[in-house]
Amino acid sequence: MDFASAAPSVVKSIKQRDLLNTWLRLYARQQIAPAIWEYQPARLEEELSDLVYYTVDNATPTPRLTIQSEGTRISRAYGHTGKGILLDDYVGPRLAPFVVPIYRKCVAHGLPVYSVAEVDDIYGRVVAYERLLLPFLADDKVSHVIASVKTFCEDGGFEIKNLLRGHDALPRPKLRAVIDRDLFHRAPGRIAAAEIVEFADQSGPGVTADVIELN
């Protein structure tokens, strides 16, 4: 499975960008993924229905992810809740080749991974399925992954129930990317450290300027 290299701007959803920006602020301190207990985005409660938490077992040759969330919107798309179930078993052999490698890429690189696929609801409407994966470390290994899933249909409404199990059509991948470029977040309206700002006195014809370096 091929993955592109991307910057954070690849993420389309504003709410997913907010989640990513919080992760980036923590990552920027030491250039490594943060611990999950440090991750506390604003208005997290509003996003919980679209988030799935996973624990990662690194004791096996291939890391295994176990679902720790239930009652999310994505459980409606799959038709049942998955708390306590391995990701591979939850998605099943039919969908696993489209889903599991994306998570393994996130764990292997310790970086966010973003993917977009198209699926059809039970009425044949095309739905964009946008997934953002965020990794978290413990003892220098990825111990947790949070998945943010957004669904969008250009035709407006769609049926999310059994979206990923209600028919024989497989997901159609449109984008798979590791977010490994421009891994910083600058708050809007602020001046970055070490930028040069000039203050000029415009009161007379002989303009003088003072230069200050901000650190």
MIROLO-686132 format. One record per atom (N, C-alpha, C, CB): residue in one letter; x, y, z. Coordinates in steps of 0.02 Angstrom, whole numbers, padded with zeros to 5 digits, always signed. Glycine has a CB too. Layout:
// residues N
AXYZ;...
//
This chain:
// residues 215
M+00043-00059+00000;M+00000+00000+00000;M+00045+00062+00000;M-00048+00000+00062;D+00034+00106-00048;D+00075+00166-00055;D+00046+00224-00014;D+00081+00187-00129;F+00092+00263+00016;F+00072+00321+00055;F+00110+00382+00030;F+00085+00310+00131;A+00075+00437+00021;A+00107+00499+00002;A+00137+00532+00064;A+00056+00547-00033;S+00183+00579+00052;S+00209+00622+00104;S+00170+00687+00103;S+00287+00634+00095;A+00146+00710+00161;A+00102+00768+00160;A+00115+00814+00219;A+00029+00745+00161;A+00092+00876+00213;A+00093+00925+00266;A+00024+00924+00300;A+00110+00996+00239;P+00018+00955+00359;P-00047+00956+00394;P-00104+00985+00353;P-00040+00995+00458;S-00089+01026+00304;S-00141+01057+00264;S-00180+01007+00222;S-00111+01109+00218;V-00156+00945+00218;V-00192+00894+00179;V-00259+00877+00212;V-00149+00831+00173;V-00265+00889+00277;V-00327+00872+00314;V-00381+00923+00297;V-00314+00870+00390;K-00439+00899+00275;K-00491+00944+00251;K-00536+00970+00307;K-00533+00908+00200;S-00557+00927+00352;S-00604+00946+00404;S-00574+00995+00454;S-00629+00883+00441;I-00610+01049+00468;I-00586+01099+00516;I-00578+01067+00585;I-00634+01159+00519;K-00625+01025+00606;K-00620+00994+00672;K-00562+00946+00676;K-00685+00958+00689;Q-00549+00910+00622;Q-00491+00865+00621;Q-00427+00905+00622;Q-00493+00819+00561;R-00426+00963+00589;R-00367+01006+00591;R-00355+01031+00662;R-00375+01065+00542;D-00407+01046+00699;D-00400+01068+00768;D-00369+01012+00810;D-00467+01090+00797;L-00392+00951+00800;L-00364+00895+00837;L-00290+00885+00819;L-00403+00830+00821;L-00275+00891+00755;L-00206+00884+00732;L-00162+00939+00759;L-00203+00883+00655;N-00186+01001+00759;N-00146+01057+00784;N-00128+01049+00858;N-00185+01123+00774;T-00175+01023+00898;T-00159+01010+00968;T-00103+00958+00973;T-00222+00985+01006;W-00106+00906+00932;W-00054+00855+00932;W+00013+00885+00910;W-00073+00797+00884;L+00011+00929+00860;L+00073+00959+00834;L+00107+01003+00886;L+00058+01000+00772;R+00068+01039+00926;R+00097+01081+00978;R+00135+01039+01029;R+00042+01122+01013;L+00109+00981+01045;L+00143+00936+01091;L+00204+00903+01058;L+00095+00882+01116;Y+00197+00885+00995;Y+00252+00853+00958;Y+00311+00900+00951;Y+00227+00831+00888;A+00298+00965+00944;A+00351+01013+00929;A+00402+01020+00985;A+00320+01080+00914;R+00386+01001+01045;R+00432+01009+01102;R+00495+00969+01093;R+00398+00990+01167;Q+00489+00905+01074;Q+00547+00861+01068;Q+00548+00822+01002;Q+00548+00812+01125;Q+00503+00841+00957;Q+00498+00808+00892;Q+00481+00733+00898;Q+00563+00816+00854;I+00440+00717+00948;I+00414+00649+00954;I+00341+00653+00974;I+00455+00607+01006;A+00305+00599+00962;A+00234+00598+00980;A+00226+00604+01055;A+00201+00533+00955;P+00174+00638+01079;P+00163+00647+01150;P+00134+00585+01183;P+00118+00706+01163;A+00130+00587+01249;A+00093+00536+01286;A+00018+00552+01282;A+00117+00532+01361;I-00023+00501+01286;I-00094+00512+01276;I-00124+00554+01332;I-00131+00446+01271;W-00097+00550+01393;W-00125+00588+01448;W-00114+00664+01440;W-00095+00565+01515;E-00066+00682+01397;E-00053+00753+01385;E-00102+00784+01334;E+00018+00762+01360;Y-00136+00741+01298;Y-00177+00764+01242;Y-00246+00783+01266;Y-00181+00710+01187;Q-00259+00848+01269;Q-00323+00873+01294;Q-00347+00930+01250;Q-00317+00895+01368;P-00371+00915+01190;P-00395+00969+01146;P-00456+01005+01176;P-00414+00940+01077;A-00464+01067+01155;A-00523+01105+01175;A-00585+01073+01145;A-00518+01180+01153;R-00639+01074+01183;R-00704+01047+01160;R-00699+00974+01138;R-00732+01089+01102;L-00657+00935+01173;L-00649+00865+01156;L-00715+00827+01161;L-00597+00832+01202;E-00757+00845+01210;E-00820+00810+01219;E-00864+00813+01157;E-00858+00840+01278;E-00859+00869+01120;E-00900+00876+01060;E-00879+00828+01005;E-00896+00947+01035;E-00817+00803+01009;E-00791+00760+00956;E-00793+00686+00974;E-00722+00779+00940;L-00811+00670+01036;L-00805+00600+01059;L-00844+00551+01016;L-00828+00595+01130;S-00901+00571+00989;S-00941+00525+00949;S-00906+00506+00883;S-01009+00555+00934;D-00857+00546+00863;D-00821+00532+00801;D-00750+00506+00814;D-00817+00595+00758;L-00734+00492+00877;L-00667+00469+00895;L-00668+00396+00916;L-00637+00513+00951;V-00616+00360+00898;V-00607+00291+00921;V-00537+00286+00952;V-00616+00239+00862;Y-00534+00261+01013;Y-00470+00253+01048;Y-00447+00180+01042;Y-00478+00273+01124;Y-00382+00172+01030;Y-00353+00105+01025;Y-00292+00100+01071;Y-00333+00089+00952;T-00282+00041+01100;T-00219+00026+01131;T-00178-00017+01083;T-00229-00010+01200;V-00112-00012+01089;V-00067-00047+01043;V-00026-00098+01082;V-00021+00002+01005;D-00028-00161+01062;D+00012-00214+01091;D+00074-00224+01048;D-00029-00280+01099;N+00132-00207+01075;N+00194-00213+01037;N+00233-00277+01053;N+00239-00153+01051;A+00201-00323+01089;A+00235-00385+01109;A+00237-00436+01053;A+00201-00415+01169;T+00200-00424+01000;T+00199-00471+00943;T+00240-00441+00886;T+00125-00485+00920;P+00263-00484+00839;P+00302-00458+00782;P+00266-00402+00744;P+00319-00514+00735;T+00201-00410+00736;T+00160-00358+00706;T+00116-00328+00759;T+00117-00386+00646;P+00123-00264+00775;P+00083-00233+00828;P+00008-00244+00817;P+00097-00157+00833;R-00027-00256+00872;R-00099-00269+00868;R-00136-00212+00904;R-00117-00337+00900;L-00189-00188+00874;L-00229-00134+00902;L-00295-00161+00928;L-00240-00079+00850;T-00313-00139+00988;T-00376-00159+01019;T-00419-00097+01029;T-00364-00196+01085;I-00482-00102+01010;I-00529-00046+01016;I-00548-00036+01089;I-00592-00058+00973;Q-00547+00027+01111;Q-00564+00043+01181;Q-00625+00088+01186;Q-00505+00077+01214;S-00658+00102+01130;S-00716+00147+01130;S-00779+00108+01109;S-00705+00207+01083;E-00836+00134+01129;E-00899+00105+01107;E-00951+00161+01101;E-00923+00050+01156;G-01004+00147+01064;G-01057+00195+01057;G-01041+00253+01012;G-01074+00221+01123;T-00991+00247+00969;T-00973+00301+00923;T-01012+00295+00858;T-00897+00300+00909;R-01010+00349+00819;R-01045+00349+00754;R-01016+00295+00709;R-01040+00418+00721;I-00951+00283+00715;I-00921+00234+00670;I-00945+00164+00686;I-00845+00237+00675;S-00965+00151+00748;S-00993+00085+00763;S-01058+00074+00726;S-01003+00077+00839;R-01095+00128+00712;R-01156+00122+00672;R-01139+00105+00600;R-01198+00186+00675;A-01083+00133+00576;A-01063+00119+00507;A-01043+00046+00499;A-01005+00165+00487;Y-01013+00017+00551;Y-00993-00053+00547;Y-01048-00100+00570;Y-00932-00065+00589;G-01100-00073+00601;G-01157-00114+00620;G-01155-00140+00691;G-01162-00170+00575;H-01100-00131+00727;H-01097-00154+00797;H-01039-00121+00832;H-01091-00231+00800;T-01042-00120+00899;T-00988-00090+00937;T-00928-00136+00939;T-01012-00073+01008;G-00869-00108+00955;G-00809-00148+00951;G-00765-00147+01012;G-00770-00127+00894;K-00788-00122+01068;K-00745-00115+01127;K-00717-00183+01148;K-00784-00084+01185;G-00650-00184+01157;G-00617-00245+01178;G-00599-00293+01121;G-00659-00281+01226;I-00614-00274+01059;I-00603-00318+01002;I-00541-00294+00963;I-00665-00320+00955;L-00501-00341+00939;L-00445-00323+00896;L-00470-00291+00832;L-00402-00385+00880;L-00433-00241+00808;L-00454-00206+00747;L-00462-00254+00689;L-00402-00152+00729;D-00416-00301+00680;D-00420-00348+00625;D-00485-00388+00627;D-00360-00396+00626;D-00504-00410+00688;D-00565-00450+00694;D-00627-00407+00685;D-00567-00484+00763;Y-00623-00344+00707;Y-00682-00301+00702;Y-00700-00285+00630;Y-00669-00236+00741;V-00651-00267+00590;V-00666-00248+00520;V-00677-00310+00477;V-00610-00206+00491;G-00649-00367+00496;G-00660-00429+00458;G-00614-00436+00399;G-00731-00432+00435;P-00608-00497+00373;P-00560-00511+00319;P-00574-00473+00254;P-00559-00584+00304;R-00636-00454+00244;R-00653-00418+00181;R-00626-00347+00181;R-00729-00417+00172;L-00630-00313+00238;L-00610-00243+00242;L-00540-00233+00269;L-00659-00204+00284;A-00513-00284+00303;A-00448-00277+00335;A-00393-00253+00288;A-00428-00343+00364;P-00388-00277+00226;P-00334-00253+00182;P-00339-00178+00167;P-00336-00291+00117;F-00398-00149+00174;F-00407-00078+00161;F-00397-00035+00223;F-00476-00066+00132;V-00402-00065+00282;V-00403-00027+00344;V-00340-00037+00386;V-00464-00047+00386;V-00323-00100+00400;V-00270-00115+00447;V-00202-00085+00427;V-00263-00190+00455;P-00181-00088+00363;P-00116-00059+00346;P-00109+00015+00362;P-00102-00069+00273;I-00164+00051+00362;I-00162+00123+00377;I-00143+00133+00451;I-00231+00156+00362;Y-00172+00092+00494;Y-00155+00096+00565;Y-00083+00073+00578;Y-00204+00053+00606;R-00063+00021+00544;R+00006-00003+00554;R+00057+00048+00531;R+00016-00069+00517;K+00040+00086+00480;K+00085+00139+00456;K+00092+00192+00510;K+00058+00171+00391;C+00038+00210+00542;C+00039+00260+00596;C+00083+00236+00653;C-00032+00275+00621;V+00075+00173+00673;V+00114+00145+00728;V+00188+00141+00710;V+00087+00075+00747;A+00203+00119+00649;A+00272+00110+00628;A+00311+00175+00626;A+00274+00076+00561;H+00278+00229+00604;H+00312+00294+00595;H+00304+00340+00656;H+00285+00328+00534;G+00255+00327+00699;G+00243+00372+00754;G+00223+00442+00732;G+00305+00376+00797;L+00188+00445+00676;L+00166+00509+00647;L+00093+00503+00626;L+00210+00528+00586;P+00059+00561+00620;P-00011+00559+00598;P-00017+00531+00527;P-00042+00629+00602;V-00071+00495+00516;V-00086+00468+00450;V-00157+00488+00432;V-00077+00390+00448;Y-00165+00512+00371;Y-00231+00536+00348;Y-00250+00497+00285;Y-00229+00613+00333;S-00313+00477+00282;S-00336+00440+00224;S-00407+00461+00205;S-00334+00364+00236;V-00422+00456+00142;V-00489+00470+00116;V-00509+00413+00070;V-00492+00539+00079;A-00568+00387+00081;A-00596+00335+00037;A-00668+00351+00023;A-00589+00264+00069;E-00693+00327-00033;E-00763+00334-00049;E-00799+00268-00038;E-00772+00359-00122;V-00857+00273-00007;V-00900+00214+00003;V-00970+00233-00018;V-00898+00189+00078;D-01011+00182-00032;D-01080+00194-00052;D-01126+00174+00005;D-01098+00155-00116;D-01175+00217+00021;D-01224+00197+00072;D-01273+00148+00041;D-01261+00259+00100;I-01321+00125+00081;I-01366+00072+00057;I-01411+00095+00000;I-01409+00048+00115;Y-01413+00162-00011;Y-01453+00189-00067;Y-01410+00207-00126;Y-01493+00249-00043;G-01346+00192-00123;G-01302+00205-00179;G-01272+00274-00181;G-01338+00194-00241;R-01282+00314-00128;R-01252+00381-00126;R-01179+00376-00106;R-01291+00427-00077;V-01137+00416-00140;V-01065+00414-00128;V-01048+00455-00066;V-01026+00440-00190;V-01013+00424-00019;V-00995+00456+00044;V-00919+00456+00050;V-01028+00419+00104;A-00891+00515+00065;A-00819+00521+00078;A-00806+00503+00150;A-00792+00593+00061;Y-00759+00458+00161;Y-00742+00433+00227;Y-00671+00456+00243;Y-00748+00354+00231;E-00666+00507+00286;E-00601+00539+00300;E-00577+00517+00370;E-00607+00617+00296;R-00517+00488+00372;R-00491+00460+00435;R-00424+00493+00452;R-00483+00383+00430;L-00419+00520+00513;L-00357+00548+00538;L-00335+00506+00598;L-00364+00623+00558;L-00274+00478+00595;L-00246+00438+00649;L-00191+00477+00684;L-00220+00371+00623;L-00194+00479+00750;L-00144+00514+00791;L-00112+00464+00838;L-00176+00573+00830;P-00045+00458+00837;P-00010+00411+00881;P+00012+00443+00946;P+00050+00382+00845;F+00020+00401+00998;F+00042+00424+01063;F+00091+00374+01092;F-00018+00435+01112;L+00143+00400+01126;L+00198+00358+01149;L+00195+00342+01224;L+00263+00391+01134;A+00225+00285+01240;A+00241+00266+01309;A+00302+00221+01305;A+00180+00230+01346;D+00353+00236+01344;D+00416+00197+01342;D+00445+00193+01271;D+00404+00126+01368;D+00442+00250+01236;D+00472+00258+01170;D+00439+00215+01116;D+00544+00240+01174;K+00379+00189+01129;K+00342+00152+01078;K+00271+00179+01075;K+00341+00076+01094;V+00240+00172+01016;V+00171+00194+01009;V+00126+00148+01050;V+00148+00194+00934;S+00094+00175+01100;S+00052+00136+01145;S-00023+00146+01134;S+00069+00154+01217;H-00040+00203+01103;H-00110+00219+01090;H-00117+00253+01022;H-00140+00264+01146;V-00174+00245+00992;V-00192+00281+00930;V-00263+00307+00939;V-00185+00234+00866;I-00272+00369+00920;I-00340+00397+00918;I-00358+00408+00844;I-00345+00465+00958;A-00416+00383+00825;A-00440+00391+00757;A-00499+00440+00757;A-00461+00323+00726;S-00495+00491+00716;S-00551+00536+00704;S-00579+00521+00636;S-00529+00612+00710;V-00644+00506+00633;V-00675+00487+00570;V-00731+00536+00553;V-00703+00414+00575;K-00728+00563+00493;K-00780+00608+00468;K-00809+00579+00404;K-00752+00679+00457;T-00874+00588+00395;T-00907+00565+00334;T-00942+00624+00302;T-00958+00508+00349;F-00940+00626+00236;F-00967+00683+00199;F-00997+00660+00133;F-00913+00738+00187;C-01055+00685+00117;C-01088+00668+00054;C-01107+00732+00018;C-01151+00624+00066;E-01083+00740-00043;E-01099+00800-00082;E-01173+00807-00096;E-01060+00800-00147;D-01209+00751-00096;D-01281+00752-00109;D-01321+00772-00048;D-01304+00685-00134;G-01286+00784+00008;G-01321+00802+00069;G-01325+00743+00116;G-01391+00827+00054;G-01386+00724+00135;G-01395+00670+00183;G-01376+00602+00156;G-01466+00669+00206;F-01359+00557+00202;F-01344+00488+00183;F-01359+00444+00242;F-01269+00481+00160;E-01360+00379+00231;E-01374+00331+00284;E-01309+00302+00310;E-01420+00275+00258;I-01294+00318+00374;I-01231+00294+00402;I-01238+00222+00428;I-01209+00339+00459;K-01298+00200+00444;K-01307+00133+00470;K-01282+00081+00420;K-01380+00120+00488;N-01237+00038+00444;N-01208-00015+00402;N-01174+00012+00339;N-01262-00064+00382;L-01148+00073+00345;L-01116+00104+00287;L-01059+00061+00260;L-01089+00173+00305;L-01024+00027+00305;L-00966-00013+00283;L-00981-00087+00281;L-00908+00000+00329;R-01044-00106+00292;R-01061-00177+00290;R-01126-00191+00253;R-01066-00204+00360;G-01160-00140+00229;G-01227-00150+00203;G-01231-00173+00131;G-01263-00088+00209;H-01175-00182+00097;H-01176-00201+00026;H-01109-00232+00008;H-01192-00139-00019;D-01102-00251-00054;D-01042-00287-00076;D-00987-00241-00101;D-01060-00336-00129;A-01001-00177-00112;A-00951-00132-00140;A-00897-00117-00088;A-00984-00066-00163;L-00834-00122-00108;L-00778-00109-00064;L-00761-00034-00064;L-00717-00151-00084;P-00727-00010-00012;P-00706+00060-00012;P-00659+00074-00071;P-00670+00078+00054;R-00664+00135-00096;R-00621+00156-00152;R-00571+00208-00126;R-00664+00184-00212;P-00509+00187-00113;P-00460+00234-00084;P-00446+00292-00131;P-00395+00197-00069;K-00445+00352-00104;K-00430+00413-00142;K-00365+00445-00120;K-00487+00463-00136;L-00347+00435-00056;L-00286+00466-00029;L-00264+00428+00032;L-00297+00540-00012;R-00198+00415+00035;R-00166+00389+00096;R-00102+00428+00105;R-00153+00310+00092;A-00094+00460+00162;A-00035+00503+00171;A-00010+00501+00242;A-00053+00575+00152;V+00057+00500+00249;V+00090+00509+00313;V+00104+00584+00320;V+00155+00467+00318;I+00082+00614+00373;I+00094+00685+00384;I+00163+00692+00416;I+00038+00717+00429;D+00212+00705+00374;D+00282+00707+00397;D+00319+00770+00375;D+00319+00646+00371;R+00281+00820+00351;R+00311+00883+00331;R+00278+00941+00368;R+00305+00893+00254;D+00317+00994+00380;D+00291+01054+00414;D+00257+01035+00481;D+00241+01091+00369;L+00293+00996+00521;L+00263+00972+00584;L+00270+01024+00639;L+00297+00906+00605;F+00236+01079+00630;F+00233+01131+00681;F+00165+01164+00675;F+00291+01182+00674;H+00146+01199+00726;H+00083+01237+00723;H+00095+01306+00749;H+00026+01202+00763;R+00084+01357+00707;R+00091+01427+00728;R+00021+01455+00738;R+00131+01469+00675;A+00008+01478+00798;A-00057+01507+00812;A-00067+01569+00769;A-00064+01525+00887;P-00126+01578+00739;P-00138+01636+00696;P-00133+01701+00735;P-00206+01631+00664;G-00105+01752+00702;G-00102+01818+00732;G-00044+01829+00778;G-00163+01831+00767;R+00001+01781+00784;R+00058+01788+00829;R+00122+01793+00788;R+00062+01730+00879;I+00174+01822+00819;I+00238+01830+00786;I+00284+01774+00808;I+00270+01900+00802;A+00313+01740+00761;A+00356+01683+00777;A+00421+01707+00807;A+00369+01641+00715;A+00452+01664+00848;A+00516+01680+00878;A+00568+01692+00825;A+00539+01625+00925;A+00612+01741+00838;A+00669+01757+00794;A+00648+01793+00730;A+00706+01694+00777;E+00585+01813+00724;E+00566+01854+00667;E+00591+01925+00679;E+00489+01853+00656;I+00607+01961+00625;I+00631+02029+00629;I+00573+02077+00617;I+00688+02041+00577;V+00565+02124+00663;V+00512+02174+00657;V+00544+02242+00658;V+00459+02167+00714;E+00526+02285+00612;E+00553+02352+00608;E+00501+02403+00633;E+00576+02370+00537;F+00524+02448+00677;F+00481+02502+00701;F+00508+02567+00671;F+00478+02504+00779;A+00469+02599+00631;A+00492+02659+00598;A+00457+02721+00625;A+00481+02654+00522;D+00495+02775+00631;D+00466+02840+00651;D+00447+02877+00588;D+00516+02881+00695;Q+00382+02883+00576;Q+00358+02914+00515;Q+00343+02988+00523;Q+00296+02879+00491;S+00369+03021+00577;S+00349+03090+00591;S+00386+03141+00550;S+00359+03104+00663;G+00442+03124+00522;G+00481+03174+00485;G+00506+03147+00420;G+00538+03199+00527;P+00535+03192+00378;P+00560+03170+00313;P+00619+03122+00320;P+00580+03229+00272;G+00659+03129+00372;G+00715+03084+00381;G+00694+03026+00425;G+00776+03119+00411;V+00669+02974+00393;V+00641+02918+00430;V+00696+02874+00459;V+00595+02876+00385;T+00691+02860+00524;T+00739+02814+00556;T+00702+02751+00576;T+00773+02846+00617;A+00737+02697+00580;A+00705+02634+00596;A+00746+02597+00648;A+00696+02591+00533;D+00711+02567+00695;D+00743+02524+00744;D+00725+02452+00727;D+00721+02543+00816;V+00773+02408+00733;V+00763+02338+00717;V+00769+02298+00782;V+00813+02312+00664;I+00718+02257+00796;I+00716+02217+00857;I+00707+02145+00836;I+00660+02241+00905;E+00749+02101+00864;E+00740+02029+00852;E+00703+01999+00910;E+00808+01994+00842;L+00648+01963+00895;L+00607+01933+00946;L+00629+01862+00958;L+00534+01936+00927;N+00643+01846+01021;N+00664+01778+01039;N+00617+01748+01090;N+00736+01777+01066;
//
